């Protein structure tokens, strides 16, 4: 793995910003972890998911209703990922470690794996955001070209069109192919998987087996193969699109920047926090409905600067970040609404799909 380092000798921006954020929590007498608003969302998303799942297995409904309920299940599972799992796996849901560990396993209930995700997301992605050659979230592939330094393939000419079906099947591929592939390769992109003890191996395979039991075996027994296949597909389309779009809008748009290792060690002149500001973007900051549904992940700049602070505090912290960015001459990437962000992502992917002059 190429070694990437930052110019953190002074880290003036982050020191000033952290002082402001710490003062905010002190003055407001607030904890940095979750509060009643987060607990209410937890109950809401869990109830919706469980009740929808049970009704799909035992209720009476027509085809249209079954498809709609399957989509609702997928969206509610995405809500669990955005609001519960994400905070828990970052250790920001609660000040109690066991609560974070327990709720982090909601990712396993969605078909993923908390241990693998923490390495992929918390350590790799948050440390090396948009660094081509290290960040697995923008790993090069023959399907999608996500930055200028990645190889161009003829198929990329159409990626701005077929990326939506790719996003739609992304959660299915993640659960049944990508997770397992990384497990056997013992690496996430260019980073080796270390310290996966026996208990984590057991959790990995038991949770994958339980996923097959609860999402395949039991539903097939209850409603039959045909109905299950349609419902399962609709659930994953809703889940995959939701997860992919929200995370892509945070980093893979016209406004953000990228770095490249080329397999060589790289020293970046920016301090780590400045790099996060340049490679990340907020969207729809004034839309409280979107903020509630996506667990504050529309405030990605704040999240990347302070990943161990619960998302319920992000709207308030964004004003502090914005003020400090202006003071240090940094552009705070913030798109006014989700439509603008989606169009930016679409244009960027279309541009990357064009044949480079040297290709």
Secondary structure as the mmCIF struct_conf table of DSSP 4:
data_model
#
loop_
_struct_conf.conf_type_id
_struct_conf.id
_struct_conf.beg_label_comp_id
_struct_conf.beg_label_asym_id
_struct_conf.beg_label_seq_id
_struct_conf.end_label_comp_id
_struct_conf.end_label_asym_id
_struct_conf.end_label_seq_id
STRN STRN1 UNK A 4 UNK A 6
BEND BEND1 UNK A 9 UNK A 10
HELX_RH_AL_P HELX_RH_AL_P1 UNK A 12 UNK A 28
TURN_TY1_P TURN_TY1_P1 UNK A 29 UNK A 29
BEND BEND2 UNK A 32 UNK A 33
HELX_RH_AL_P HELX_RH_AL_P2 UNK A 36 UNK A 58
HELX_RH_AL_P HELX_RH_AL_P3 UNK A 63 UNK A 80
HELX_RH_PI_P HELX_RH_PI_P1 UNK A 81 UNK A 85
HELX_RH_AL_P HELX_RH_AL_P4 UNK A 86 UNK A 89
TURN_TY1_P TURN_TY1_P2 UNK A 90 UNK A 91
BEND BEND3 UNK A 93 UNK A 93
BEND BEND4 UNK A 95 UNK A 96
HELX_RH_AL_P HELX_RH_AL_P5 UNK A 97 UNK A 104
TURN_TY1_P TURN_TY1_P3 UNK A 105 UNK A 105
HELX_RH_AL_P HELX_RH_AL_P6 UNK A 106 UNK A 109
TURN_TY1_P TURN_TY1_P4 UNK A 110 UNK A 111
BEND BEND5 UNK A 112 UNK A 112
HELX_RH_AL_P HELX_RH_AL_P7 UNK A 114 UNK A 117
HELX_RH_PI_P HELX_RH_PI_P2 UNK A 118 UNK A 125
HELX_RH_AL_P HELX_RH_AL_P8 UNK A 126 UNK A 127
BEND BEND6 UNK A 128 UNK A 128
TURN_TY1_P TURN_TY1_P5 UNK A 129 UNK A 130
STRN STRN2 UNK A 131 UNK A 132
TURN_TY1_P TURN_TY1_P6 UNK A 133 UNK A 134
HELX_RH_3T_P HELX_RH_3T_P1 UNK A 136 UNK A 138
BEND BEND7 UNK A 142 UNK A 143
BEND BEND8 UNK A 147 UNK A 147
TURN_TY1_P TURN_TY1_P7 UNK A 148 UNK A 149
BEND BEND9 UNK A 150 UNK A 150
HELX_LH_PP_P HELX_LH_PP_P1 UNK A 151 UNK A 152
HELX_RH_3T_P HELX_RH_3T_P2 UNK A 154 UNK A 158
HELX_RH_AL_P HELX_RH_AL_P9 UNK A 159 UNK A 168
TURN_TY1_P TURN_TY1_P8 UNK A 169 UNK A 169
HELX_RH_AL_P HELX_RH_AL_P10 UNK A 170 UNK A 173
HELX_RH_PI_P HELX_RH_PI_P3 UNK A 174 UNK A 178
HELX_RH_AL_P HELX_RH_AL_P11 UNK A 179 UNK A 185
TURN_TY1_P TURN_TY1_P9 UNK A 186 UNK A 186
STRN STRN3 UNK A 187 UNK A 188
TURN_TY1_P TURN_TY1_P10 UNK A 189 UNK A 190
STRN STRN4 UNK A 191 UNK A 192
HELX_LH_PP_P HELX_LH_PP_P2 UNK A 193 UNK A 193
HELX_RH_AL_P HELX_RH_AL_P12 UNK A 198 UNK A 212
HELX_RH_PI_P HELX_RH_PI_P4 UNK A 213 UNK A 217
HELX_RH_AL_P HELX_RH_AL_P13 UNK A 218 UNK A 223
HELX_RH_AL_P HELX_RH_AL_P14 UNK A 225 UNK A 251
BEND BEND10 UNK A 252 UNK A 253
TURN_TY1_P TURN_TY1_P11 UNK A 254 UNK A 255
STRN STRN5 UNK A 259 UNK A 260
TURN_TY1_P TURN_TY1_P12 UNK A 262 UNK A 263
BEND BEND11 UNK A 264 UNK A 264
STRN STRN6 UNK A 266 UNK A 268
BEND BEND12 UNK A 269 UNK A 270
HELX_RH_AL_P HELX_RH_AL_P15 UNK A 272 UNK A 279
STRN STRN7 UNK A 282 UNK A 283
TURN_TY1_P TURN_TY1_P13 UNK A 285 UNK A 286
HELX_RH_AL_P HELX_RH_AL_P16 UNK A 288 UNK A 293
TURN_TY1_P TURN_TY1_P14 UNK A 294 UNK A 298
HELX_RH_AL_P HELX_RH_AL_P17 UNK A 300 UNK A 305
TURN_TY1_P TURN_TY1_P15 UNK A 307 UNK A 308
BEND BEND13 UNK A 309 UNK A 309
HELX_RH_3T_P HELX_RH_3T_P3 UNK A 311 UNK A 313
HELX_RH_AL_P HELX_RH_AL_P18 UNK A 314 UNK A 327
TURN_TY1_P TURN_TY1_P16 UNK A 328 UNK A 329
STRN STRN8 UNK A 334 UNK A 335
BEND BEND14 UNK A 336 UNK A 337
HELX_RH_AL_P HELX_RH_AL_P19 UNK A 338 UNK A 353
BEND BEND15 UNK A 354 UNK A 354
HELX_LH_PP_P HELX_LH_PP_P3 UNK A 355 UNK A 356
TURN_TY1_P TURN_TY1_P17 UNK A 357 UNK A 358
#
